[in-house]
Amino acid sequence: MKIAVIGAGAIGGTLAAWLAQDYDVILCARSPLEDLEIETPRGMIRAAPLILTDPTQAQPVDWVLCATKTYDCAGAAGWLTGLMGPETRLAVIQNGVEQRDRFLTVPRERTVPVIIDLPVERTAPGRIVQRRDGNITVPEDANGAAFADLFAETSIDAATTPDFATAAWKKLAINCSGIVSAITLRAAEVANDAGVAEVMRGLVRECIAVGRAEGATLPDSLADKVVEWTRRAHPDSVNSLHADRLAGRQMELDARNGVIVRLGEKHGIDAPLNRALAALLAASR
Ligand SMILES: NC(=O)c1ccc[n+]([C@@H]2O[C@H](COP(=O)([O-])OP(=O)(O)OC[C@H]3O[C@@H](n4cnc5c(N)ncnc54)[C@H](OP(=O)(O)O)[C@@H]3O)[C@@H](O)[C@H]2O)c1
């Protein structure tokens, strides 16, 4: 079994290191690195997978895991020409609800959308801190089950769900509300502010309306729940949109908020709060 991981960042590096304990893993990186050392809740794990930085050196594998940021899909697609054989399956491990639509050259029946809840942070090339065991959710079909099996010997809980759309939109509901932190530059504690909490509920209500039109089952109570969960998080916890802004990196604004506006338009549902806050954040420096 040969597995290629595109993206040697926090998620790609961590998954590559765990999988390399049991499989032949190739790490397809943009920036060079030597090897992987992951500080996990179970202790340090190390791996020295074959590392490629030139897509022309890629050969077909059984599985490709794409773990770039959503805005780097065009670059990531450059690897697929070499990595994809007639049977290769592609798992797209990224935020949002459009994982299946981001690599249209790969047949849909060989693309597995993946939701990941794994708090990981890259501290240097190939050096990552994993804060919890984490979990992975994939659709309940043959490819989803085969993907989940890859993690059987790891501490990451990988499971299938019969209602992937609902799982993905529920995660998006949390992520879309996180924009209030990226705008105010305040960690999760900002949800204790009553006015901000109301903005969060408004963002989530728009997400619920669009998600339902897309086939997800989302209760009205989700808006209050998202505020509650954020209030219960560590007050200093910084979401990735906020972290990316602080670090001056590009942000996954389209995948977290823009998508609600775009898909809303398709269904005739307006999402003015997501539109306005995404515009404000995009324009901020
Ligand atoms: N980190 C988390 O805790 C977490 C949790 C849940 C979900 N996610 C989601 O998982 C996805 C990945 O996030 P991340 O935190 O792992 O991001 P990240 O640390 O920025 O890693 C992304 C990696 O992709 C690499 N890359 C970009 N273009 C490439 C290309 N053309 N070829 C090869 N590699 C390329 C980057 O290379 P460079 O090294 O050159 O930058 C970087 O190493 C995102 O959608 C994120 O929202 C992350």
The ligand as an SDF file (V2000), in Angstrom:
LIG
                    3D

 48 52  0  0  0  0  0  0  0  0999 V2000
   -4.1620   22.8040   11.5720 N   0  0  0  0  0  0  0  0  0  0  0  0
   -5.2810   22.3700   12.1110 C   0  0  0  0  0  0  0  0  0  0  0  0
   -5.3480   22.1970   13.3400 O   0  0  0  0  0  0  0  0  0  0  0  0
   -6.4710   22.0420   11.2440 C   0  0  0  0  0  0  0  0  0  0  0  0
   -7.5810   21.4380   11.8910 C   0  0  0  0  0  0  0  0  0  0  0  0
   -8.6820   21.1050   11.1180 C   0  0  0  0  0  0  0  0  0  0  0  0
   -8.6850   21.3780    9.7560 C   0  0  0  0  0  0  0  0  0  0  0  0
   -7.5970   21.9590    9.1530 N   0  0  0  0  0  0  0  0  0  0  0  0
   -7.6720   22.1990    7.7000 C   0  0  0  0  0  0  0  0  0  0  0  0
   -6.7230   21.3450    7.0590 O   0  0  0  0  0  0  0  0  0  0  0  0
   -6.2110   21.9540    5.8670 C   0  0  0  0  0  0  0  0  0  0  0  0
   -4.6880   22.0230    5.9660 C   0  0  0  0  0  0  0  0  0  0  0  0
   -4.3700   22.9040    7.0440 O   0  0  0  0  0  0  0  0  0  0  0  0
   -2.9480   22.9860    7.7620 P   0  0  0  0  0  0  0  0  0  0  0  0
   -3.1830   23.6100    9.0810 O   0  0  0  0  0  0  0  0  0  0  0  0
   -2.2530   21.6740    7.6810 O   0  0  0  0  0  0  0  0  0  0  0  0
   -2.2020   24.0450    6.8050 O   0  0  0  0  0  0  0  0  0  0  0  0
   -0.6430   24.3300    6.7200 P   0  0  0  0  0  0  0  0  0  0  0  0
    0.0240   24.0060    8.0070 O   0  0  0  0  0  0  0  0  0  0  0  0
   -0.4990   25.6940    6.1420 O   0  0  0  0  0  0  0  0  0  0  0  0
   -0.1490   23.2670    5.6500 O   0  0  0  0  0  0  0  0  0  0  0  0
   -0.4500   23.3340    4.3020 C   0  0  0  0  0  0  0  0  0  0  0  0
    0.7440   22.7700    3.5650 C   0  0  0  0  0  0  0  0  0  0  0  0
    0.4290   22.7120    2.1770 O   0  0  0  0  0  0  0  0  0  0  0  0
    1.6360   22.9870    1.5080 C   0  0  0  0  0  0  0  0  0  0  0  0
    1.4100   23.3010    0.0990 N   0  0  0  0  0  0  0  0  0  0  0  0
    0.8110   24.3780   -0.4510 C   0  0  0  0  0  0  0  0  0  0  0  0
    0.8340   24.2920   -1.7900 N   0  0  0  0  0  0  0  0  0  0  0  0
    1.4690   23.1290   -2.0830 C   0  0  0  0  0  0  0  0  0  0  0  0
    1.8240   22.4790   -3.2880 C   0  0  0  0  0  0  0  0  0  0  0  0
    1.5340   23.0060   -4.4790 N   0  0  0  0  0  0  0  0  0  0  0  0
    2.4850   21.3010   -3.2140 N   0  0  0  0  0  0  0  0  0  0  0  0
    2.8130   20.7470   -2.0250 C   0  0  0  0  0  0  0  0  0  0  0  0
    2.4990   21.3120   -0.8380 N   0  0  0  0  0  0  0  0  0  0  0  0
    1.8460   22.4940   -0.8820 C   0  0  0  0  0  0  0  0  0  0  0  0
    2.2370   24.1320    2.2840 C   0  0  0  0  0  0  0  0  0  0  0  0
    3.5960   24.2880    1.9320 O   0  0  0  0  0  0  0  0  0  0  0  0
    4.6080   25.2940    2.6600 P   0  0  0  0  0  0  0  0  0  0  0  0
    5.2780   24.4280    3.7040 O   0  0  0  0  0  0  0  0  0  0  0  0
    5.4960   25.7590    1.5740 O   0  0  0  0  0  0  0  0  0  0  0  0
    3.7780   26.3840    3.2730 O   0  0  0  0  0  0  0  0  0  0  0  0
    2.0040   23.6480    3.7050 C   0  0  0  0  0  0  0  0  0  0  0  0
    3.0770   22.8250    4.1490 O   0  0  0  0  0  0  0  0  0  0  0  0
   -6.8700   23.3560    5.8200 C   0  0  0  0  0  0  0  0  0  0  0  0
   -8.0190   23.3280    5.0020 O   0  0  0  0  0  0  0  0  0  0  0  0
   -7.2600   23.5980    7.2750 C   0  0  0  0  0  0  0  0  0  0  0  0
   -8.3390   24.4910    7.4090 O   0  0  0  0  0  0  0  0  0  0  0  0
   -6.4900   22.2990    9.8770 C   0  0  0  0  0  0  0  0  0  0  0  0
  1  2  1  0
  2  3  2  0
  2  4  1  0
  4  5  1  0
  4 48  2  0
  5  6  2  0
  6  7  1  0
  7  8  2  0
  8  9  1  0
  8 48  1  0
  9 10  1  0
  9 46  1  0
 10 11  1  0
 11 12  1  0
 11 44  1  0
 12 13  1  0
 13 14  1  0
 14 15  2  0
 14 16  1  0
 14 17  1  0
 17 18  1  0
 18 19  2  0
 18 20  1  0
 18 21  1  0
 21 22  1  0
 22 23  1  0
 23 24  1  0
 23 42  1  0
 24 25  1  0
 25 26  1  0
 25 36  1  0
 26 27  1  0
 26 35  1  0
 27 28  2  0
 28 29  1  0
 29 30  1  0
 29 35  2  0
 30 31  1  0
 30 32  2  0
 32 33  1  0
 33 34  2  0
 34 35  1  0
 36 37  1  0
 36 42  1  0
 37 38  1  0
 38 39  2  0
 38 40  1  0
 38 41  1  0
 42 43  1  0
 44 45  1  0
 44 46  1  0
 46 47  1  0
M  CHG  2   8   1  16  -1
M  END
$$$$
